[in-house]
């Protein structure tokens, strides 16, 4: 399975940061929760700017966790929570 992450990402109303991966040349949206950003990376803000900053500062770890989840679930959408980043 070929997985590449794009630069597309955004904060969403459900207190998550959504980010795009290409899985075998097919776009798949992934996300990481506010709780995961707070618990794992020390984020304390709730604004879109704070969420995106925490995501960007920790992008390699988040993408690694997403990659593992995508490999496990056959390349379907992933919603990362704190337990997925430990």
C-alpha positions in Angstrom: 0.0 0.0 0.0 1.5 3.4 -1.0 0.6 6.2 1.4 1.7 9.8 1.0 0.4 12.8 3.0 -0.5 16.1 1.2 -0.3 19.6 2.5 -4.1 19.9 2.7 -5.3 20.2 6.3 -7.8 22.3 8.2 -9.4 22.7 11.7 -13.0 21.5 11.8 -15.9 22.4 14.0 -15.8 19.2 15.9 -12.4 20.3 17.5 -10.3 18.2 15.1 -7.7 18.8 12.5 -8.4 17.0 9.3 -5.6 16.2 6.9 -5.4 14.4 3.6 -3.5 11.3 2.6 -3.2 9.7 -0.8 -3.6 5.9 -0.5 -2.7 4.2 -3.7 -3.5 7.4 -5.5 -6.9 7.8 -3.8 -7.5 10.8 -1.5 -8.4 9.7 2.1 -9.2 12.2 4.9 -7.7 11.6 8.3 -8.1 13.6 11.5 -6.7 14.1 14.9 -8.8 15.1 17.9 -8.4 18.2 20.1 -8.0 15.8 23.1 -5.2 14.0 21.4 -3.4 17.3 20.6 -3.9 18.4 24.2 -3.0 15.1 25.9 -0.1 14.0 23.7 1.5 17.3 22.6 0.5 19.9 25.3 -1.8 22.0 23.1 -3.9 24.3 25.3 -5.8 26.4 22.7 -9.1 25.8 21.0 -8.8 28.3 18.1 -8.2 27.0 14.6 -4.8 28.7 14.7 -3.9 26.8 17.9 -5.0 23.5 16.5 -3.2 23.9 13.3 -0.1 25.1 15.0 -0.1 22.0 17.3 -0.7 19.8 14.3 2.2 21.3 12.3 4.6 21.2 15.2 3.9 17.5 15.6 3.1 16.5 12.1 5.7 13.7 11.8 4.3 11.8 14.8 0.7 12.4 13.8 1.4 11.2 10.2 3.2 8.1 11.5 0.2 7.2 13.7 -2.1 7.8 10.7 0.1 5.6 8.5 -0.1 2.7 11.0 -3.8 3.1 11.2 -4.3 3.3 7.4 -2.1 0.1 7.0 -4.3 -1.7 9.6 -7.6 -0.7 8.2 -6.9 -1.1 4.5 -6.6 2.6 3.7 -10.0 3.8 5.0 -10.6 7.2 6.8 -8.8 7.5 10.1 -9.8 9.5 13.2 -6.9 9.6 15.6 -7.5 9.8 19.3 -5.0 10.0 22.3 -4.6 6.2 22.5 -3.5 6.2 18.8 -0.6 8.5 19.5 0.9 6.7 22.5 
